[in-house]
Amino acid sequence: MTSDLPTLPKRPAAGHKGTFGTVCVVGGQAAEPKVMLGGPAFSAIAALRSGAGLAVLAVPSPILAEALTVAPSATGLALPVDENAILNPSEVAALLDEHRSGYGCIAVGPGLGEGVAQQQIVMRLIGRDEVPLVIDADAINALAAVPNFFEELAAPAIFTPHPGEYRRIASALNLEVDPIDEQSRIEAAKQLAQRLGCVVVLKGAGTVITDGIEASVNTTGNVALATAGTGDVLTGIIAGLVSQFFTGDSASLSLYDCARLGVYIHGLAADRWAKRSGESGLLANDLLVEIPLVMDEIRKGG
């Protein structure tokens, strides 16, 4: 089991927005009664806070304006919906295909909701190999509901399940390992990573990160993270690192290392906040503020 973190690359002094990549966050739900827009907005802000040059909020058109109010530094991509505000899968796929080449990473799942439309959209995304994905939350649940989804998985991917999401997708893959028991969490994450050929971030106390061969257990973070929105922040941090550093050349970081760094930064941001404020009351917005400070500390060897 590995423990030493990779070096967080320095930012080139002559860099510009395009240097640091674009993260597209696909999520949100406009169909009543459960309207969700905070999750994708937090992910987009986290991607920017972690150094991405641009973030695109791809959310259902009826909630795009409100989502951009939460994340005004992002740009918007209005996902087409039907008369009931349910996503139109074919039109959404065509729109994402049109813009896909400009993205360094796509994060899919925050606040996406559940249903056939979501399943079709996520399946379309995983079937293309041009852009790496961070697959979180409702996107994991969507895949778990599609028989043999793994046969279509072509994209380089990082899955970020919490134990409940792990159980759903593991059940679909006939994996029977406990994602909570400390003695089996590493094995649980490894088996999922091996089965899917991807990186897995099994969240929880002592988050496990693995590519199916190597594995590490994160040492940062505290119980203050047990609140809404912090998982969406993690998704955005990891996607932001992927957009910057998973470039395919000799100087790039692997998806595994991007995930390890992202989890470490996320937890350390929570530790910095808890040291001042205690172990309860953390908001996702509080966590976002800490990210650049933590990354600067890491770059300086702190």
VOBA-1610 file (N, C-alpha, C; in pm, whole numbers, padded with zeros to 5 digits, always signed):
BEGIN
Met+00084-00119+00000Met+00000+00000+00000Met+00088+00124+00000Thr+00065+00216-00093Thr+00147+00335-00104Thr+00102+00441-00004Ser+00193+00529+00034Ser+00158+00635+00128Ser+00209+00771+00084Asp+00329+00777+00024Asp+00386+00906-00013Asp+00304+00970-00124Leu+00271+01097-00104Leu+00194+01169-00205Leu+00284+01213-00319Pro+00230+01221-00440Pro+00306+01280-00551Pro+00323+01430-00527Thr+00420+01486-00594Thr+00442+01630-00585Thr+00331+01704-00659Leu+00279+01808-00599Leu+00181+01892-00666Leu+00255+01985-00762Pro+00233+01972-00891Pro+00310+02052-00987Pro+00293+02202-00966Lys+00400+02276-00998Lys+00393+02421-00992Lys+00319+02475-01113Arg+00265+02593-01098Arg+00194+02658-01208Arg+00292+02742-01289Pro+00297+02723-01421Pro+00389+02803-01502Pro+00355+02952-01494Ala+00457+03034-01479Ala+00435+03178-01462Ala+00369+03240-01584Ala+00390+03184-01701Ala+00332+03239-01823Ala+00197+03174-01858Gly+00140+03098-01765Gly+00014+03029-01793Gly-00103+03124-01811His-00207+03074-01878His-00331+03151-01895His-00447+03054-01876Lys-00569+03102-01893Lys-00686+03017-01869Lys-00679+02884-01942Gly-00637+02891-02066Gly-00632+02768-02145Gly-00528+02670-02098Thr-00423+02721-02032Thr-00316+02635-01983Thr-00366+02534-01881Phe-00464+02575-01802Phe-00503+02497-01686Phe-00632+02419-01705Gly-00681+02415-01826Gly-00789+02324-01857Gly-00928+02371-01819Thr-01026+02306-01879Thr-01166+02337-01853Thr-01235+02214-01794Val-01305+02235-01684Val-01386+02129-01623Val-01532+02155-01656Cys-01600+02054-01707Cys-01743+02061-01728Cys-01811+01975-01622Val-01905+02035-01549Val-01981+01963-01447Val-02121+01937-01500Val-02155+01811-01516Val-02287+01772-01565Val-02369+01725-01445Gly-02472+01800-01413Gly-02552+01763-01296Gly-02674+01852-01284Gly-02734+01848-01168Gly-02852+01930-01141Gly-02981+01865-01187Gln-03088+01900-01119Gln-03220+01850-01155Gln-03322+01962-01141Ala-03403+01980-01248Ala-03504+02086-01248Ala-03644+02034-01227Ala-03664+01903-01244Ala-03799+01846-01234Ala-03845+01844-01089Glu-03964+01898-01065Glu-04018+01897-00930Glu-04061+01755-00892Pro-04064+01721-00763Pro-04055+01813-00649Pro-03914+01835-00597Lys-03816+01762-00646Lys-03681+01770-00590Lys-03589+01844-00685Val-03582+01974-00668Val-03494+02058-00750Val-03357+02065-00684Met-03251+02040-00762Met-03115+02038-00707Met-03021+02116-00797Leu-02954+02214-00739Leu-02857+02291-00817Leu-02729+02323-00740Gly-02733+02309-00607Gly-02615+02342-00527Gly-02497+02252-00555Gly-02522+02121-00570Gly-02413+02025-00589Gly-02324+02057-00708Pro-02382+02070-00829Pro-02295+02101-00943Pro-02227+02237-00930Ala-02295+02332-00868Ala-02234+02464-00849Ala-02112+02454-00758Phe-02123+02378-00649Phe-02008+02360-00560Phe-01894+02290-00632Ser-01925+02192-00715Ser-01820+02122-00789Ser-01749+02216-00885Ala-01823+02302-00952Ala-01762+02396-01045Ala-01671+02494-00974Ile-01716+02546-00859Ile-01633+02640-00784Ile-01507+02569-00734Ala-01523+02445-00686Ala-01408+02370-00635Ala-01305+02346-00745Ala-01352+02319-00867Ala-01258+02301-00978Ala-01176+02428-01001Leu-01242+02542-00995Leu-01171+02669-01011Leu-01079+02696-00893Arg-01125+02669-00773Arg-01043+02691-00654Arg-00918+02602-00656Ser-00927+02487-00720Ser-00812+02397-00726Ser-00720+02428-00844Gly-00754+02532-00921Gly-00662+02578-01025Gly-00706+02561-01167Ala-00822+02500-01193Ala-00868+02489-01332Ala-00887+02628-01391Gly-00861+02640-01520Gly-00872+02771-01584Gly-01015+02814-01606Leu-01102+02718-01638Leu-01242+02747-01667Leu-01329+02635-01611Ala-01451+02669-01577Ala-01550+02569-01535Ala-01680+02597-01607Val-01743+02491-01654Val-01870+02500-01725Val-01975+02424-01643Leu-02085+02492-01613Leu-02196+02429-01544Leu-02296+02381-01649Ala-02302+02251-01671Ala-02397+02193-01764Ala-02514+02138-01683Val-02618+02218-01670Val-02734+02183-01587Val-02862+02207-01666Pro-02975+02149-01622Pro-03101+02170-01694Pro-03131+02318-01713Ser-03179+02352-01830Ser-03198+02494-01865Ser-03284+02572-01765Pro-03389+02514-01703Pro-03470+02595-01612Pro-03397+02642-01486Ile-03287+02575-01450Ile-03217+02614-01327Ile-03079+02673-01354Leu-03045+02695-01481Leu-02910+02742-01512Leu-02882+02879-01452Ala-02975+02971-01464Ala-02951+03106-01412Ala-02927+03103-01262Glu-03007+03025-01190Glu-02990+03016-01045Glu-02857+02950-01010Ala-02818+02846-01085Ala-02691+02779-01058Ala-02574+02874-01079Leu-02582+02958-01181Leu-02475+03054-01207Leu-02473+03165-01103Thr-02584+03187-01036Thr-02585+03281-00924Thr-02502+03227-00808Val-02509+03095-00787Val-02428+03031-00684Val-02281+03026-00725Ala-02256+03003-00854Ala-02119+02991-00906Ala-02098+03089-01021Pro-02091+03220-00992Pro-02085+03319-01099Pro-01956+03319-01178Ser-01852+03253-01129Ser-01726+03248-01203Ser-01728+03139-01310Ala-01829+03055-01309Ala-01844+02952-01412Ala-01921+03008-01530Thr-01912+02939-01642Thr-02000+02967-01755Thr-02106+02857-01760Gly-02211+02879-01837Gly-02323+02786-01836Gly-02345+02716-01968Leu-02394+02593-01958Leu-02438+02517-02075Leu-02577+02465-02040Ala-02678+02517-02109Ala-02816+02485-02076Ala-02855+02351-02136Leu-02880+02253-02052Leu-02917+02120-02099Leu-03066+02117-02133Pro-03101+02068-02252Pro-03242+02068-02296Pro-03329+01976-02210Val-03451+02020-02184Val-03548+01942-02106Val-03680+01937-02181Asp-03768+01845-02137Asp-03901+01838-02197Asp-03998+01928-02120Glu-04128+01915-02148Glu-04228+02003-02086Glu-04240+01981-01936Asn-04187+01870-01885Asn-04190+01842-01741Asn-04056+01872-01673Ala-03967+01939-01744Ala-03834+01976-01694Ala-03743+01855-01676Ile-03777+01743-01742Ile-03692+01624-01739Ile-03593+01631-01856Leu-03470+01595-01831Leu-03367+01604-01933Leu-03404+01525-02057Asn-03372+01583-02174Asn-03393+01515-02302Asn-03260+01449-02342Pro-03251+01316-02327Pro-03120+01250-02342Pro-03053+01271-02477Ser-03127+01259-02585Ser-03065+01270-02717Ser-03014+01411-02742Glu-03091+01511-02702Glu-03048+01649-02721Glu-02932+01685-02629Val-02935+01632-02506Val-02824+01656-02414Val-02695+01593-02470Ala-02706+01470-02522Ala-02589+01403-02579Ala-02531+01481-02695Ala-02618+01531-02783Ala-02571+01608-02898Ala-02501+01736-02854Leu-02555+01801-02751Leu-02495+01925-02702Leu-02358+01898-02639Leu-02350+01795-02557Leu-02222+01763-02493Leu-02119+01718-02597Asp-02163+01644-02697Asp-02071+01603-02804Asp-02014+01725-02877Glu-02097+01825-02894Glu-02055+01946-02965Glu-01944+02019-02891His-01948+02014-02759His-01852+02091-02678His-01742+02006-02616Arg-01751+01875-02627Arg-01664+01784-02555Arg-01515+01810-02578Ser-01478+01844-02700Ser-01336+01859-02732Ser-01268+01972-02655Gly-01345+02063-02602Gly-01288+02174-02527Gly-01268+02147-02379Tyr-01304+02027-02334Tyr-01297+01998-02191Tyr-01176+01912-02157Gly-01113+01946-02044Gly-01004+01863-01993Gly-01052+01754-01901Cys-01172+01772-01847Cys-01232+01671-01759Cys-01382+01699-01751Ile-01462+01594-01743Ile-01605+01606-01720Ile-01637+01539-01587Ala-01698+01614-01497Ala-01747+01559-01370Ala-01896+01542-01383Val-01945+01421-01363Val-02086+01393-01385Val-02147+01330-01260Gly-02264+01381-01221Gly-02337+01320-01112Gly-02391+01412-01005Pro-02322+01520-00967Pro-02372+01600-00855Pro-02514+01653-00880Gly-02608+01613-00795Gly-02745+01661-00805Gly-02817+01620-00931Leu-02769+01518-01001Leu-02823+01482-01131Leu-02963+01423-01122Gly-02995+01360-01010Gly-03125+01295-00998Gly-03124+01156-01058Glu-03240+01091-01052Glu-03250+00954-01096Glu-03356+00938-01204Gly-03338+00841-01291Gly-03436+00813-01395Gly-03370+00761-01521Val-03453+00724-01616Val-03404+00669-01742Val-03321+00772-01818Ala-03364+00897-01816Ala-03290+01001-01887Ala-03147+01012-01835Gln-03133+01011-01703Gln-03000+01021-01644Gln-02916+00900-01681Gln-02977+00783-01681Gln-02904+00662-01718Gln-02851+00671-01861Gln-02934+00719-01952Gln-02892+00728-02091Gln-02780+00831-02109Ile-02788+00940-02037Ile-02685+01045-02050Ile-02551+00995-01996Val-02554+00931-01880Val-02429+00881-01822Val-02370+00771-01908Met-02454+00683-01961Met-02404+00578-02049Met-02337+00637-02173Arg-02393+00742-02226Arg-02332+00808-02343Arg-02194+00862-02307Leu-02183+00922-02189Leu-02055+00980-02149Leu-01948+00874-02128Ile-01983+00763-02064Ile-01879+00664-02035Ile-01836+00588-02160Gly-01916+00594-02264Gly-01884+00521-02386Gly-01788+00592-02478Arg-01749+00714-02444Arg-01655+00791-02525Arg-01522+00800-02452Asp-01411+00786-02523Asp-01281+00779-02457Asp-01196+00905-02469Glu-01254+01014-02523Glu-01172+01133-02548Glu-01142+01214-02423Val-01232+01215-02326Val-01220+01304-02211Val-01232+01222-02082Pro-01140+01241-01987Pro-01152+01169-01860Pro-01274+01216-01780Leu-01329+01123-01702Leu-01449+01151-01624Leu-01421+01135-01475Val-01488+01218-01395Val-01505+01192-01252Val-01652+01159-01235Ile-01680+01036-01191Ile-01817+00985-01185Ile-01858+00976-01038Asp-01961+01053-01002Asp-01995+01070-00861Asp-02145+01055-00842Ala-02185+01030-00720Ala-02321+01048-00673Ala-02425+00982-00762Asp-02519+01063-00814Asp-02630+01007-00892Asp-02583+00941-01021Ala-02468+00977-01073Ala-02416+00909-01192Ala-02378+00766-01159Ile-02325+00743-01040Ile-02294+00606-00997Ile-02423+00527-00982Asn-02524+00588-00921Asn-02652+00519-00905Asn-02716+00489-01040Ala-02700+00580-01134Ala-02757+00559-01268Ala-02694+00437-01334Leu-02561+00425-01324Leu-02493+00311-01384Leu-02533+00180-01316Ala-02551+00185-01184Ala-02588+00064-01111Ala-02721+00007-01157Ala-02804+00094-01217Ala-02936+00050-01263Ala-02936-00002-01406Val-02820+00003-01473Val-02811-00041-01613Val-02739-00175-01620Pro-02806-00280-01663Pro-02740-00412-01671Pro-02616-00407-01761Asn-02508-00465-01711Asn-02383-00479-01788Asn-02329-00346-01838Phe-02348-00240-01761Phe-02300-00108-01803Phe-02150-00108-01829Phe-02077-00190-01754Phe-01931-00190-01761Phe-01879-00228-01898Glu-01961-00296-01976Glu-01918-00334-02111Glu-01903-00212-02202Glu-01965-00102-02165Glu-01960+00021-02246Glu-01859+00122-02193Leu-01794+00092-02081Leu-01705+00189-02018Leu-01575+00201-02096Ala-01559+00312-02167Ala-01439+00335-02247Ala-01358+00454-02196Ala-01421+00545-02124Ala-01354+00667-02080Ala-01257+00639-01966Pro-01142+00707-01963Pro-01060+00705-01841Pro-01144+00765-01729Ala-01153+00696-01615Ala-01252+00738-01516Ala-01203+00723-01373Ile-01255+00812-01288Ile-01241+00804-01143Ile-01382+00796-01086Phe-01411+00688-01016Phe-01539+00672-00947Phe-01521+00715-00801Thr-01617+00792-00747Thr-01603+00843-00611Thr-01724+00807-00525Pro-01748+00679-00499Pro-01866+00641-00422Pro-01849+00657-00271His-01957+00695-00202His-01962+00671-00058His-02010+00528-00038Pro-02009+00474+00083Pro-02042+00332+00100Pro-02177+00290+00043Gly-02280+00375+00054Gly-02410+00338-00002Gly-02406+00327-00152Glu-02340+00420-00218Glu-02326+00414-00364Glu-02239+00296-00405Tyr-02137+00269-00324Tyr-02054+00152-00352Tyr-02138+00026-00351Arg-02222+00012-00249Arg-02302-00111-00239Arg-02392-00128-00361Arg-02451-00018-00410Arg-02539-00028-00526Arg-02463-00075-00650Ile-02350-00014-00676Ile-02279-00050-00798Ile-02209-00185-00782Ala-02164-00217-00660Ala-02103-00348-00637Ala-02205-00458-00654Ser-02328-00434-00610Ser-02434-00533-00627Ser-02459-00561-00775Ala-02457-00454-00855Ala-02478-00471-00999Ala-02365-00551-01064Leu-02248-00551-00999Leu-02131-00622-01053Leu-02106-00754-00980Asn-02196-00791-00889Asn-02184-00915-00812Asn-02058-00918-00726Leu-02022-00802-00673Leu-01912-00793-00577Leu-01971-00794-00437Glu-01912-00873-00348Glu-01968-00887-00215Glu-01861-00859-00109Val-01817-00736-00102Val-01717-00694-00004Val-01774-00577+00073Asp-01754-00575+00203Asp-01807-00470+00289Asp-01726-00341+00272Pro-01789-00231+00228Pro-01715-00106+00208Pro-01698-00023+00336Ile-01750-00072+00448Ile-01742+00002+00574Ile-01641-00058+00670Asp-01639-00191+00680Asp-01548-00258+00772Asp-01403-00222+00740Glu-01330-00180+00842Glu-01192-00134+00821Glu-01103-00242+00762Gln-01133-00367+00792Gln-01050-00477+00745Gln-01071-00508+00597Ser-01183-00461+00541Ser-01213-00499+00402Ser-01227-00380+00308Arg-01214-00256+00358Arg-01236-00139+00272Arg-01137-00132+00156Ile-01012-00162+00183Ile-00912-00157+00076Ile-00945-00262-00030Glu-00978-00381+00014Glu-01011-00487-00080Glu-01138-00452-00158Ala-01235-00392-00091Ala-01359-00352-00160Ala-01330-00253-00272Ala-01249-00152-00242Ala-01215-00052-00342Ala-01135-00114-00456Lys-01040-00200-00421Lys-00957-00264-00524Lys-01040-00350-00619Gln-01132-00427-00563Gln-01213-00514-00649Gln-01296-00432-00748Leu-01352-00321-00702Leu-01430-00237-00793Leu-01340-00177-00901Ala-01223-00128-00861Ala-01130-00069-00958Ala-01086-00172-01061Gln-01057-00293-01017Gln-01014-00398-01108Gln-01126-00437-01204Arg-01246-00446-01152Arg-01359-00487-01237Arg-01388-00384-01345Leu-01373-00255-01310Leu-01407-00148-01404Leu-01286-00096-01482Gly-01166-00129-01438Gly-01048-00075-01504Gly-01034+00074-01486Cys-01061+00120-01363Cys-01061+00265-01337Cys-01001+00291-01200Val-01001+00417-01161Val-00959+00456-01026Val-01084+00466-00940Val-01075+00419-00817Val-01187+00427-00723Val-01144+00505-00600Val-01229+00597-00559Val-01214+00671-00434Val-01331+00629-00346Leu-01305+00540-00252Leu-01409+00493-00160Leu-01409+00585-00039Lys-01509+00673-00034Lys-01512+00778+00065Lys-01550+00725+00203Gly-01517+00805+00304Gly-01545+00770+00442Gly-01425+00802+00528Ala-01433+00770+00657Ala-01318+00790+00746Ala-01204+00702+00697Gly-01093+00764+00660Gly-00985+00690+00597Gly-01020+00653+00455Thr-01047+00755+00374Thr-01085+00731+00233Thr-00977+00648+00164Val-01023+00549+00089Val-00932+00460+00016Val-00928+00503-00130Ile-00807+00516-00184Ile-00788+00549-00325Ile-00707+00436-00388Thr-00755+00385-00502Thr-00685+00275-00565Thr-00708+00273-00715Asp-00609+00222-00787Asp-00625+00196-00930Asp-00640+00047-00957Gly-00662-00029-00850Gly-00676-00173-00862Gly-00547-00248-00835Ile-00435-00176-00841Ile-00304-00236-00813Ile-00245-00170-00688Glu-00219-00041-00700Glu-00175+00036-00584Glu-00298+00086-00507Ala-00278+00109-00379Ala-00385+00163-00296Ala-00325+00248-00186Ser-00397+00349-00145Ser-00353+00431-00033Ser-00474+00470+00050Val-00450+00496+00178Val-00554+00541+00269Val-00523+00683+00309Asn-00618+00773+00286Asn-00594+00914+00314Asn-00586+00940+00464Thr-00498+01034+00502Thr-00474+01063+00643Thr-00531+01197+00688Thr-00593+01272+00597Thr-00649+01401+00636Thr-00801+01392+00644Gly-00863+01497+00702Gly-01008+01503+00711Gly-01057+01472+00851Asn-01181+01511+00878Asn-01240+01491+01010Asn-01391+01490+00996Val-01460+01471+01106Val-01604+01451+01104Val-01681+01577+01060Ala-01617+01692+01056Ala-01685+01812+01007Ala-01728+01796+00861Leu-01663+01705+00789Leu-01699+01682+00649Leu-01833+01611+00632Ala-01891+01563+00741Ala-02017+01489+00733Ala-02134+01586+00722Thr-02138+01656+00609Thr-02245+01753+00585Thr-02264+01771+00435Ala-02381+01820+00399Ala-02417+01830+00257Ala-02321+01918+00179Gly-02287+01873+00060Gly-02208+01953-00033Gly-02061+01928-00031Thr-02009+01867+00076Thr-01864+01849+00082Thr-01816+01744-00018Gly-01899+01644-00046Gly-01863+01546-00149Gly-01858+01608-00287Asp-01947+01704-00313Asp-01944+01775-00441Asp-01817+01858-00455Val-01770+01913-00343Val-01644+01987-00344Val-01529+01893-00380Leu-01528+01774-00322Leu-01423+01677-00356Leu-01425+01644-00505Thr-01543+01621-00559Thr-01554+01594-00702Thr-01490+01704-00784Gly-01519+01829-00748Gly-01463+01941-00822Gly-01313+01954-00808Ile-01260+01928-00689Ile-01115+01934-00670Ile-01045+01831-00759Ile-01093+01709-00753Ile-01030+01603-00834Ile-01040+01637-00982Ala-01157+01683-01027Ala-01173+01718-01169Ala-01081+01833-01207Gly-01066+01930-01117Gly-00975+02041-01144Gly-00832+01996-01161Leu-00788+01903-01077Leu-00651+01851-01089Leu-00635+01771-01218Val-00736+01692-01252Val-00729+01615-01377Val-00718+01708-01497Ser-00797+01814-01498Ser-00795+01907-01612Ser-00659+01973-01629Gln-00588+01993-01519Gln-00458+02059-01524Gln-00342+01964-01552Phe-00346+01845-01492Phe-00225+01765-01484Phe-00233+01628-01551Phe-00351+01584-01591Phe-00362+01457-01664Phe-00359+01491-01813Thr-00238+01514-01863Thr-00222+01567-01997Thr-00168+01466-02097Gly-00127+01350-02049Gly-00081+01247-02140Gly+00066+01255-02178Asp+00139+01355-02127Asp+00282+01362-02157Asp+00362+01318-02035Ser+00494+01325-02048Ser+00580+01272-01942Ser+00571+01353-01813Ala+00525+01476-01821Ala+00517+01560-01702Ala+00382+01550-01632Ser+00293+01471-01686Ser+00157+01468-01631Ser+00147+01376-01510Leu+00038+01393-01436Leu+00005+01304-01326Leu-00094+01199-01376Ser-00091+01082-01317Ser-00189+00979-01349Ser-00323+01015-01284Leu-00428+00950-01329Leu-00558+00969-01263Leu-00551+00927-01117Tyr-00477+00822-01089Tyr-00461+00776-00951Tyr-00398+00884-00865Asp-00292+00947-00916Asp-00226+01052-00838Asp-00313+01177-00827Cys-00387+01211-00931Cys-00481+01325-00920Cys-00584+01299-00811Ala-00633+01175-00805Ala-00732+01140-00704Ala-00671+01146-00564Arg-00550+01092-00549Arg-00485+01095-00418Arg-00463+01237-00369Leu-00414+01321-00456Leu-00392+01460-00419Leu-00524+01530-00386Gly-00626+01505-00467Gly-00754+01570-00445Gly-00813+01535-00310Val-00809+01407-00274Val-00863+01364-00145Val-00783+01425-00032Tyr-00651+01429-00046Tyr-00566+01486+00059Tyr-00595+01635+00077Ile-00604+01708-00032Ile-00633+01853-00025Ile-00768+01877+00040His-00868+01801+00000His-01003+01814+00054His-01003+01794+00205Gly-00937+01688+00250Gly-00933+01660+00394Gly-00854+01764+00471Leu-00742+01809+00414Leu-00660+01908+00483Leu-00733+02041+00493Ala-00811+02075+00391Ala-00893+02197+00399Ala-00990+02189+00515Ala-01051+02073+00534Ala-01142+02054+00647Ala-01068+02059+00780Asp-00947+02006+00784Asp-00868+02009+00907Asp-00832+02153+00944Arg-00795+02232+00845Arg-00763+02373+00873Arg-00884+02445+00931Trp-01001+02420+00872Trp-01123+02486+00921Trp-01157+02438+01061Ala-01149+02308+01086Ala-01185+02252+01215Ala-01092+02299+01326Lys-00969+02325+01293Lys-00874+02372+01393Lys-00918+02508+01448Arg-00982+02588+01366Arg-01031+02719+01410Arg-01173+02713+01466Ser-01257+02624+01409Ser-01400+02634+01434Ser-01464+02512+01497Gly-01391+02402+01512Gly-01449+02284+01572Gly-01492+02182+01468Glu-01560+02079+01513Glu-01591+01965+01427Glu-01735+01960+01379Ser-01807+02070+01390Ser-01942+02075+01334Ser-01969+02216+01282Gly-02065+02224+01189Gly-02103+02354+01135Gly-02032+02391+01007Leu-01945+02304+00955Leu-01877+02332+00829Leu-01978+02336+00715Leu-01969+02438+00631Leu-02049+02447+00509Leu-01957+02425+00388Ala-02016+02379+00279Ala-01937+02359+00159Ala-01864+02487+00118Asn-01930+02601+00135Asn-01866+02728+00101Asn-01741+02753+00185Asp-01745+02711+00313Asp-01626+02728+00399Asp-01510+02646+00346Leu-01540+02527+00302Leu-01437+02437+00250Leu-01373+02495+00125Leu-01455+02555+00039Leu-01405+02611-00086Leu-01298+02718-00062Val-01318+02797+00041Val-01225+02907+00070Val-01087+02854+00108Glu-01084+02738+00172Glu-00958+02684+00222Glu-00870+02622+00113Ile-00929+02584+00000Ile-00856+02504-00099Ile-00728+02572-00149Pro-00732+02698-00195Pro-00607+02757-00244Pro-00499+02769-00137Leu-00540+02795-00013Leu-00444+02807+00096Leu-00374+02674+00120Val-00451+02566+00118Val-00395+02433+00138Val-00301+02396+00023Met-00341+02425-00099Met-00257+02390-00213Met-00126+02469-00210Asp-00132+02593-00169Asp-00009+02673-00157Asp+00081+02614-00049Glu+00021+02572+00061Glu+00098+02509+00169Glu+00168+02382+00121Ile+00096+02300+00044Ile+00153+02175-00007Ile+00268+02206-00103Arg+00248+02302-00192Arg+00354+02336-00288Arg+00480+02387-00218Lys+00462+02452-00104Lys+00576+02504-00030Lys+00638+02402+00065Gly+00582+02279+00060Gly+00639+02173+00141Gly+00585+02166+00282Gly+00470+02228+00307Gly+00413+02227+00442Gly+00343+02096+00471
//
